[in-house]
Amino acid sequence: MRAILLTLAFAAMPALSHGASLCQKGETDYFSCKIQDSAKSVSLCGSELHTFGGIGRADWLQYRYGVPGRLELVYPQSKQPLLQHFTGEFAGTESSTVYGLQFKPGPVDYAIIAGPDNHFIANKGRGDPGHMNCDEAQLAASRAKFDRFAQLVKELSKRVVPK
């Protein structure tokens, strides 16, 4: 019986880890989470970065917000070079570093902030600043992608792009 339960638990893990993702097959999922108390999700989808070369000119990234099949915000609208649209920074110690990715689709500034125990999306520009927390139940699943997100932010933090 225990073996059956373990088998079922492991079989369910891939579905859980990709349940909140708005990325398509063939895209790299750098960050995904289901928004707390909502049916909506947030994803950062893009091309696979090459470990040794860092970010290339053709590498792209998109922020997606909504539910599968009904996205409310896609930024940028087309797959454009990510260095034109996103910046990154990180701070902290080796055991508790917080990573942030920033972008500005219009009058609102957005940031995806991810640390060891909390992931959230912040926005500022229309009245009061707001933020959306990731669903706690999804945090364990998103931790599997945390290293990928952290590497993306580290690569972005090395780049200074003229505006």
MINU-639047 format. One record per residue: x, y, z of N, C-alpha, C in turn. Coordinates in Angstrom, 3 decimals. Example, Ala and Ser with C-alpha at 12.3 -4.5 7.8 and 13.67 -1.06 7.14 Angstrom:
2
+----------+----------+----------+----------+----------+----------+----------+----------+----------+
!      n.u !      n.v !      n.w !     ca.u !     ca.v !     ca.w !      c.u !      c.v !      c.w !
+----------+----------+----------+----------+----------+----------+----------+----------+----------+
!   13.190 !   -5.690 !    7.800 !   12.300 !   -4.500 !    7.800 !   13.200 !   -3.300 !    7.800 !
!   12.850 !   -2.250 !    7.080 !   13.670 !   -1.060 !    7.140 !   12.900 !    0.030 !    7.870 !
+----------+----------+----------+----------+----------+----------+----------+----------+----------+
***
This chain:
163
+----------+----------+----------+----------+----------+----------+----------+----------+----------+
!      n.u !      n.v !      n.w !     ca.u !     ca.v !     ca.w !      c.u !      c.v !      c.w !
+----------+----------+----------+----------+----------+----------+----------+----------+----------+
!    0.829 !   -1.193 !    0.000 !    0.000 !    0.000 !    0.000 !    0.875 !    1.259 !    0.000 !
!    1.929 !    1.241 !    0.819 !    2.813 !    2.403 !    0.894 !    3.469 !    2.659 !   -0.461 !
!    3.883 !    1.592 !   -1.144 !    4.507 !    1.734 !   -2.461 !    3.538 !    2.349 !   -3.465 !
!    2.271 !    1.978 !   -3.375 !    1.260 !    2.538 !   -4.280 !    1.085 !    4.027 !   -4.011 !
!    1.020 !    4.414 !   -2.732 !    0.863 !    5.829 !   -2.389 !    2.062 !    6.649 !   -2.854 !
!    3.278 !    6.105 !   -2.661 !    4.468 !    6.813 !   -3.114 !    4.479 !    6.957 !   -4.630 !
!    4.082 !    5.905 !   -5.321 !    4.014 !    5.963 !   -6.778 !    3.022 !    7.022 !   -7.231 !
!    1.852 !    7.062 !   -6.596 !    0.846 !    8.069 !   -6.945 !    1.337 !    9.475 !   -6.623 !
!    2.023 !    9.633 !   -5.501 !    2.535 !   10.951 !   -5.121 !    3.560 !   11.443 !   -6.139 !
!    4.497 !   10.572 !   -6.534 !    5.498 !   10.976 !   -7.519 !    4.880 !   11.199 !   -8.889 !
!    3.882 !   10.432 !   -9.238 !    3.200 !   10.628 !  -10.524 !    2.473 !   11.964 !  -10.557 !
!    1.979 !   12.413 !   -9.417 !    1.242 !   13.680 !   -9.360 !    2.164 !   14.888 !   -9.332 !
!    3.426 !   14.710 !   -8.964 !    4.336 !   15.846 !   -8.824 !    4.515 !   16.651 !  -10.106 !
!    4.747 !   16.040 !  -11.276 !    4.900 !   16.868 !  -12.460 !    3.657 !   17.691 !  -12.754 !
!    2.495 !   17.140 !  -12.534 !    1.262 !   17.890 !  -12.773 !    1.167 !   19.068 !  -11.821 !
!    1.563 !   18.881 !  -10.580 !    1.522 !   19.966 !   -9.608 !    2.534 !   21.043 !   -9.968 !
!    3.737 !   20.629 !  -10.330 !    4.768 !   21.622 !  -10.588 !    4.494 !   22.440 !  -11.840 !
!    3.718 !   21.918 !  -12.768 !    3.408 !   22.670 !  -13.976 !    1.977 !   23.182 !  -13.985 !
!    1.224 !   22.931 !  -12.933 !   -0.177 !   23.320 !  -12.893 !   -0.390 !   24.813 !  -12.982 !
!    0.524 !   25.605 !  -12.432 !    0.358 !   27.054 !  -12.432 !    1.015 !   27.699 !  -13.645 !
!    1.727 !   26.941 !  -14.451 !    2.501 !   27.516 !  -15.542 !    1.637 !   27.937 !  -16.727 !
!    1.984 !   29.082 !  -17.284 !    1.349 !   29.586 !  -18.500 !    2.296 !   29.448 !  -19.693 !
!    3.411 !   28.745 !  -19.483 !    4.384 !   28.528 !  -20.551 !    3.913 !   27.405 !  -21.470 !
!    4.356 !   27.472 !  -22.715 !    4.000 !   26.480 !  -23.718 !    5.111 !   25.441 !  -23.841 !
!    4.775 !   24.331 !  -24.465 !    5.760 !   23.282 !  -24.716 !    6.913 !   23.867 !  -25.533 !
!    8.128 !   23.547 !  -25.139 !    9.305 !   24.049 !  -25.825 !    9.849 !   25.350 !  -25.256 !
!    9.111 !   25.975 !  -24.338 !    9.576 !   27.197 !  -23.686 !   10.166 !   26.844 !  -22.323 !
!   11.096 !   27.645 !  -21.863 !   11.656 !   27.456 !  -20.531 !   10.810 !   28.232 !  -19.530 !
!   10.410 !   27.559 !  -18.468 !    9.613 !   28.170 !  -17.401 !   10.578 !   28.648 !  -16.315 !
!   10.811 !   29.961 !  -16.263 !   11.732 !   30.526 !  -15.281 !   11.063 !   30.808 !  -13.950 !
!    9.772 !   31.039 !  -13.983 !    9.034 !   31.331 !  -12.756 !    7.559 !   31.128 !  -13.058 !
!    6.872 !   30.428 !  -12.189 !    5.419 !   30.290 !  -12.298 !    4.843 !   30.138 !  -10.910 !
!    3.710 !   30.770 !  -10.700 !    2.995 !   30.537 !   -9.451 !    1.528 !   30.876 !   -9.633 !
!    0.724 !   30.160 !   -8.905 !   -0.704 !   30.457 !   -8.831 !   -0.846 !   31.565 !   -7.794 !
!   -1.645 !   32.572 !   -8.125 !   -1.844 !   33.693 !   -7.218 !   -2.753 !   33.264 !   -6.070 !
!   -2.373 !   33.633 !   -4.861 !   -3.142 !   33.290 !   -3.663 !   -4.571 !   33.818 !   -3.782 !
!   -5.542 !   32.977 !   -3.420 !   -6.970 !   33.326 !   -3.438 !   -7.455 !   33.753 !   -4.821 !
!   -6.915 !   33.142 !   -5.859 !   -7.293 !   33.487 !   -7.226 !   -7.122 !   32.268 !   -8.124 !
!   -7.809 !   32.267 !   -9.245 !   -7.622 !   31.213 !  -10.243 !   -6.494 !   31.582 !  -11.204 !
!   -5.962 !   32.794 !  -11.081 !   -4.955 !   33.299 !  -12.012 !   -3.546 !   32.878 !  -11.609 !
!   -2.677 !   32.890 !  -12.612 !   -1.275 !   32.543 !  -12.418 !   -0.390 !   33.591 !  -13.067 !
!    0.877 !   33.554 !  -12.699 !    1.917 !   34.385 !  -13.296 !    3.018 !   33.448 !  -13.756 !
!    3.558 !   33.694 !  -14.947 !    4.690 !   32.914 !  -15.449 !    5.678 !   33.812 !  -16.163 !
!    6.945 !   33.448 !  -16.075 !    8.007 !   34.024 !  -16.896 !    8.461 !   32.915 !  -17.825 !
!    8.181 !   33.064 !  -19.100 !    8.491 !   32.036 !  -20.089 !    9.512 !   32.599 !  -21.068 !
!   10.417 !   31.752 !  -21.531 !   11.407 !   32.267 !  -22.466 !   12.216 !   31.189 !  -23.134 !
!   13.260 !   31.652 !  -23.813 !   14.189 !   30.736 !  -24.450 !   15.168 !   30.237 !  -23.386 !
!   15.767 !   29.101 !  -23.648 !   16.738 !   28.525 !  -22.718 !   18.032 !   29.331 !  -22.783 !
!   18.513 !   29.787 !  -21.634 !   19.784 !   30.515 !  -21.598 !   20.924 !   29.511 !  -21.600 !
!   21.995 !   29.866 !  -22.275 !   23.165 !   28.994 !  -22.303 !   24.037 !   29.322 !  -21.101 !
!   24.343 !   28.325 !  -20.299 !   25.048 !   28.510 !  -19.039 !   26.360 !   29.273 !  -19.197 !
!   27.156 !   28.909 !  -20.188 !   28.479 !   29.511 !  -20.304 !   28.456 !   30.850 !  -21.027 !
!   27.527 !   31.042 !  -21.919 !   27.497 !   32.268 !  -22.694 !   26.644 !   33.357 !  -22.091 !
!   25.890 !   33.053 !  -21.052 !   25.004 !   34.051 !  -20.472 !   23.835 !   34.345 !  -21.391 !
!   23.392 !   35.585 !  -21.397 !   22.243 !   35.981 !  -22.201 !   22.713 !   36.397 !  -23.586 !
!   22.137 !   35.764 !  -24.603 !   22.470 !   36.100 !  -25.979 !   21.498 !   37.117 !  -26.557 !
!   21.848 !   37.669 !  -27.693 !   21.008 !   38.687 !  -28.334 !   19.639 !   38.158 !  -28.728 !
!   19.548 !   36.888 !  -29.053 !   18.270 !   36.319 !  -29.500 !   17.430 !   35.761 !  -28.346 !
!   17.984 !   35.709 !  -27.146 !   17.226 !   35.169 !  -26.012 !   16.056 !   36.084 !  -25.681 !
!   14.920 !   35.490 !  -25.413 !   13.697 !   36.257 !  -25.153 !   13.045 !   35.805 !  -23.854 !
!   12.167 !   36.646 !  -23.340 !   11.443 !   36.377 !  -22.099 !   10.103 !   37.095 !  -22.177 !
!    9.050 !   36.453 !  -21.656 !    7.728 !   37.076 !  -21.578 !    7.138 !   36.858 !  -20.195 !
!    6.513 !   37.907 !  -19.682 !    5.706 !   37.840 !  -18.464 !    4.282 !   37.552 !  -18.913 !
!    3.653 !   36.571 !  -18.291 !    2.269 !   36.228 !  -18.619 !    1.448 !   36.169 !  -17.340 !
!    0.249 !   36.762 !  -17.417 !   -0.651 !   36.818 !  -16.263 !   -2.062 !   36.490 !  -16.725 !
!   -2.722 !   35.605 !  -15.993 !   -4.108 !   35.247 !  -16.302 !   -4.345 !   33.776 !  -16.053 !
!   -5.242 !   33.212 !  -16.827 !   -5.523 !   31.782 !  -16.768 !   -5.222 !   31.207 !  -18.150 !
!   -4.893 !   29.912 !  -18.239 !   -4.605 !   29.330 !  -19.549 !   -5.746 !   29.594 !  -20.535 !
!   -5.384 !   30.069 !  -21.705 !   -6.372 !   30.366 !  -22.734 !   -7.005 !   31.742 !  -22.619 !
!   -6.722 !   32.459 !  -21.525 !   -7.310 !   33.790 !  -21.320 !   -6.310 !   34.667 !  -20.549 !
!   -5.252 !   35.031 !  -21.228 !   -4.221 !   35.848 !  -20.599 !   -4.650 !   37.310 !  -20.581 !
!   -4.431 !   37.963 !  -19.444 !   -4.796 !   39.371 !  -19.287 !   -3.637 !   40.307 !  -19.605 !
!   -2.419 !   39.820 !  -19.409 !   -1.243 !   40.628 !  -19.713 !   -0.132 !   39.717 !  -20.212 !
!    0.417 !   40.064 !  -21.360 !    1.601 !   39.410 !  -21.907 !    2.575 !   40.535 !  -22.231 !
!    3.766 !   40.480 !  -21.631 !    4.757 !   41.527 !  -21.854 !    6.135 !   40.930 !  -22.065 !
!    6.805 !   41.339 !  -23.143 !    6.277 !   42.065 !  -24.283 !    5.335 !   41.177 !  -25.097 !
!    4.559 !   41.790 !  -25.971 !    3.550 !   41.062 !  -26.741 !    4.164 !   40.003 !  -27.651 !
!    5.327 !   40.288 !  -28.216 !    5.997 !   39.313 !  -29.074 !    7.311 !   38.898 !  -28.419 !
!    7.910 !   37.855 !  -28.943 !    9.145 !   37.321 !  -28.373 !   10.318 !   38.189 !  -28.819 !
!   10.633 !   39.180 !  -27.998 !   11.695 !   40.137 !  -28.291 !   12.883 !   39.895 !  -27.361 !
!   14.070 !   40.399 !  -27.736 !   15.244 !   40.216 !  -26.875 !   14.981 !   40.698 !  -25.446 !
!   15.248 !   39.836 !  -24.496 !   14.889 !   40.132 !  -23.108 !   15.670 !   41.285 !  -22.519 !
!   16.871 !   41.540 !  -23.007 !   17.671 !   42.635 !  -22.451 !   17.051 !   44.001 !  -22.713 !
!   16.137 !   44.095 !  -23.670 !   15.470 !   45.363 !  -23.959 !   14.339 !   45.658 !  -22.983 !
!   13.896 !   44.656 !  -22.231 !   12.675 !   44.822 !  -21.449 !   12.786 !   44.492 !  -19.960 !
!   13.815 !   43.762 !  -19.557 !   13.890 !   43.269 !  -18.181 !   15.232 !   43.612 !  -17.548 !
!   15.201 !   43.878 !  -16.240 !   16.420 !   44.052 !  -15.459 !   16.328 !   43.137 !  -14.244 !
!   17.465 !   42.891 !  -13.619 !   17.462 !   42.023 !  -12.454 !   18.465 !   42.479 !  -11.420 !
!   18.174 !   42.157 !  -10.177 !   19.108 !   42.426 !   -9.088 !   18.836 !   41.446 !   -7.954 !
!   19.866 !   41.249 !   -7.145 !   19.721 !   40.347 !   -6.004 !   20.544 !   40.870 !   -4.843 !
!   20.136 !   40.476 !   -3.642 !   20.833 !   40.907 !   -2.428 !   20.618 !   39.873 !   -1.340 !
!   21.571 !   39.798 !   -0.430 !   21.433 !   38.889 !    0.701 !   22.673 !   38.061 !    0.907 !
!   22.516 !   37.022 !    1.695 !   23.608 !   36.103 !    1.980 !   23.407 !   34.841 !    1.159 !
!   24.389 !   33.971 !    1.187 !   24.299 !   32.719 !    0.425 !   23.067 !   31.910 !    0.818 !
!   22.699 !   31.929 !    2.090 !   21.569 !   31.113 !    2.552 !   20.220 !   31.807 !    2.432 !
!   20.206 !   33.118 !    2.259 !   18.904 !   33.795 !    2.183 !   18.932 !   34.968 !    1.202 !
!   19.271 !   34.673 !   -0.030 !   19.310 !   35.701 !   -1.060 !   17.916 !   35.922 !   -1.626 !
!   17.592 !   37.178 !   -1.888 !   16.322 !   37.544 !   -2.510 !   16.634 !   38.042 !   -3.914 !
!   15.887 !   37.543 !   -4.893 !   16.099 !   37.873 !   -6.298 !   14.923 !   38.683 !   -6.818 !
!   15.209 !   39.705 !   -7.616 !   14.149 !   40.533 !   -8.177 !   14.341 !   40.763 !   -9.665 !
!   13.271 !   40.630 !  -10.413 !   13.267 !   40.898 !  -11.839 !   12.262 !   42.018 !  -12.084 !
!   12.679 !   43.079 !  -12.777 !   11.818 !   44.245 !  -12.964 !   11.538 !   44.484 !  -14.443 !
!   10.354 !   45.059 !  -14.698 !    9.982 !   45.457 !  -16.051 !    8.866 !   46.484 !  -15.961 !
!    8.630 !   47.193 !  -17.081 !    7.643 !   48.276 !  -17.069 !    6.822 !   48.260 !  -18.358 !
!    5.677 !   47.578 !  -18.337 !    4.797 !   47.598 !  -19.507 !    3.840 !   48.788 !  -19.438 !
!    4.283 !   49.946 !  -19.867 !    3.424 !   51.129 !  -19.781 !    3.673 !   51.903 !  -18.503 !
!    2.615 !   52.467 !  -17.915 !    2.790 !   53.343 !  -16.754 !    3.019 !   52.615 !  -15.424 !
!    2.953 !   51.307 !  -15.417 !    3.060 !   50.546 !  -14.169 !    4.390 !   49.799 !  -14.116 !
!    5.112 !   49.950 !  -12.994 !    6.340 !   49.187 !  -12.752 !    5.966 !   47.855 !  -12.129 !
!    6.573 !   46.773 !  -12.597 !    6.342 !   45.447 !  -12.038 !    7.653 !   44.871 !  -11.536 !
!    7.565 !   44.017 !  -10.536 !    8.725 !   43.278 !  -10.047 !    8.262 !   41.909 !   -9.584 !
!    9.026 !   40.907 !   -9.944 !    8.811 !   39.567 !   -9.395 !    9.924 !   39.371 !   -8.385 !
!    9.554 !   39.126 !   -7.152 !   10.502 !   38.973 !   -6.051 !   10.418 !   37.533 !   -5.557 !
!   11.563 !   36.883 !   -5.469 !   11.580 !   35.497 !   -5.004 !   12.732 !   35.303 !   -4.031 !
!   12.382 !   34.747 !   -2.888 !   13.365 !   34.411 !   -1.875 !   13.133 !   32.988 !   -1.422 !
!   13.876 !   32.548 !   -0.429 !   13.761 !   31.166 !    0.014 !   12.371 !   30.796 !    0.538 !
!   11.668 !   31.750 !    1.139 !   10.394 !   31.414 !    1.775 !    9.197 !   32.176 !    1.241 !
!    9.385 !   33.016 !    0.250 !    8.272 !   33.831 !   -0.217 !    8.510 !   34.232 !   -1.664 !
!    7.467 !   34.194 !   -2.465 !    7.503 !   34.655 !   -3.846 !    6.303 !   35.576 !   -4.022 !
!    6.506 !   36.740 !   -4.615 !    5.360 !   37.601 !   -4.879 !    5.640 !   38.520 !   -6.058 !
!    4.569 !   39.115 !   -6.553 !    4.631 !   40.026 !   -7.678 !    4.164 !   41.383 !   -7.177 !
!    4.958 !   42.409 !   -7.389 !    4.609 !   43.756 !   -6.932 !    4.388 !   44.649 !   -8.141 !
!    3.483 !   45.614 !   -7.984 !    3.305 !   46.607 !   -9.038 !    3.081 !   47.966 !   -8.413 !
!    3.523 !   49.001 !   -9.131 !    3.435 !   50.364 !   -8.622 !    3.226 !   51.290 !   -9.818 !
!    2.289 !   52.196 !   -9.699 !    2.102 !   53.138 !  -10.777 !    0.681 !   53.624 !  -10.941 !
!   -0.280 !   52.858 !  -10.510 !   -1.685 !   53.272 !  -10.576 !   -2.217 !   53.349 !   -9.158 !
!   -2.086 !   54.491 !   -8.554 !   -2.565 !   54.622 !   -7.180 !   -1.644 !   53.916 !   -6.211 !
!   -2.240 !   53.203 !   -5.271 !   -1.461 !   52.518 !   -4.238 !   -0.673 !   51.352 !   -4.822 !
!    0.562 !   51.170 !   -4.331 !    1.304 !   49.985 !   -4.746 !    0.549 !   48.728 !   -4.323 !
!    0.633 !   47.719 !   -5.120 !   -0.040 !   46.472 !   -4.791 !    0.898 !   45.303 !   -4.953 !
!    0.503 !   44.191 !   -4.404 !    1.272 !   42.981 !   -4.644 !    0.362 !   41.770 !   -4.572 !
!    0.798 !   40.719 !   -5.252 !    0.078 !   39.452 !   -5.278 !    1.020 !   38.382 !   -4.745 !
!    0.580 !   37.684 !   -3.725 !    1.383 !   36.600 !   -3.172 !    1.138 !   35.322 !   -3.945 !
!    2.175 !   34.517 !   -4.035 !    2.008 !   33.187 !   -4.605 !    1.326 !   32.301 !   -3.577 !
!    0.503 !   31.395 !   -4.049 !   -0.200 !   30.456 !   -3.190 !    0.823 !   29.606 !   -2.438 !
!    0.695 !   29.547 !   -1.120 !    1.637 !   28.785 !   -0.283 !    1.762 !   27.334 !   -0.735 !
!    0.656 !   26.734 !   -1.144 !    0.689 !   25.332 !   -1.574 !    1.529 !   25.169 !   -2.836 !
!    1.661 !   26.225 !   -3.622 !    2.434 !   26.166 !   -4.858 !    3.915 !   26.472 !   -4.651 !
!    4.278 !   27.014 !   -3.479 !    5.672 !   27.384 !   -3.263 !    6.616 !   26.199 !   -3.389 !
!    6.227 !   25.057 !   -2.874 !    7.093 !   23.879 !   -2.965 !    7.343 !   23.518 !   -4.422 !
!    6.309 !   23.620 !   -5.243 !    6.462 !   23.308 !   -6.660 !    7.333 !   24.349 !   -7.355 !
!    7.181 !   25.616 !   -6.992 !    7.958 !   26.658 !   -7.657 !    9.415 !   26.653 !   -7.207 !
!    9.716 !   26.057 !   -6.061 !   11.110 !   25.973 !   -5.608 !   11.960 !   25.177 !   -6.588 !
!   11.335 !   24.239 !   -7.293 !   12.080 !   23.467 !   -8.278 !   12.598 !   24.371 !   -9.393 !
!   11.912 !   25.470 !   -9.653 !   12.317 !   26.411 !  -10.697 !   13.124 !   27.576 !  -10.128 !
!   13.256 !   27.635 !   -8.822 !   13.908 !   28.770 !   -8.169 !   15.333 !   28.976 !   -8.676 !
!   16.091 !   27.899 !   -8.842 !   17.471 !   28.017 !   -9.306 !   17.533 !   28.627 !  -10.701 !
!   16.588 !   28.244 !  -11.561 !   16.542 !   28.786 !  -12.917 !   16.258 !   30.293 !  -12.881 !
!   15.301 !   30.689 !  -12.035 !   14.966 !   32.107 !  -11.883 !   16.166 !   32.873 !  -11.322 !
!   16.814 !   32.310 !  -10.301 !   17.973 !   32.959 !   -9.684 !   19.087 !   33.160 !  -10.708 !
!   19.337 !   32.156 !  -11.538 !   20.382 !   32.278 !  -12.559 !   20.031 !   33.356 !  -13.580 !
!   18.769 !   33.421 !  -13.982 !   18.316 !   34.460 !  -14.911 !   18.555 !   35.852 !  -14.319 !
!   18.164 !   36.044 !  -13.062 !   18.342 !   37.348 !  -12.407 !   19.829 !   37.690 !  -12.290 !
!   20.655 !   36.718 !  -11.938 !   22.101 !   36.971 !  -11.843 !   22.664 !   37.423 !  -13.185 !
!   22.242 !   36.760 !  -14.262 !   22.711 !   37.151 !  -15.596 !   22.230 !   38.555 !  -15.957 !
!   20.967 !   38.856 !  -15.656 !   20.428 !   40.190 !  -15.950 !   21.137 !   41.274 !  -15.148 !
!   21.532 !   40.958 !  -13.916 !   22.183 !   41.964 !  -13.065 !   23.561 !   42.356 !  -13.599 !
!   24.153 !   41.533 !  -14.447 !   25.463 !   41.827 !  -15.038 !   25.354 !   42.818 !  -16.193 !
!   24.145 !   42.990 !  -16.694 !   23.935 !   43.798 !  -17.898 !   23.395 !   45.173 !  -17.564 !
!   23.945 !   46.168 !  -18.192 !   23.396 !   47.520 !  -18.103 !   23.018 !   47.895 !  -19.529 !
!   21.731 !   48.112 !  -19.731 !   21.242 !   48.422 !  -21.066 !   20.844 !   49.888 !  -21.119 !
!   21.383 !   50.647 !  -22.075 !   20.983 !   52.052 !  -22.179 !   19.508 !   52.168 !  -22.517 !
!   18.838 !   53.154 !  -21.936 !   17.400 !   53.338 !  -22.160 !   17.164 !   54.225 !  -23.351 !
+----------+----------+----------+----------+----------+----------+----------+----------+----------+
***
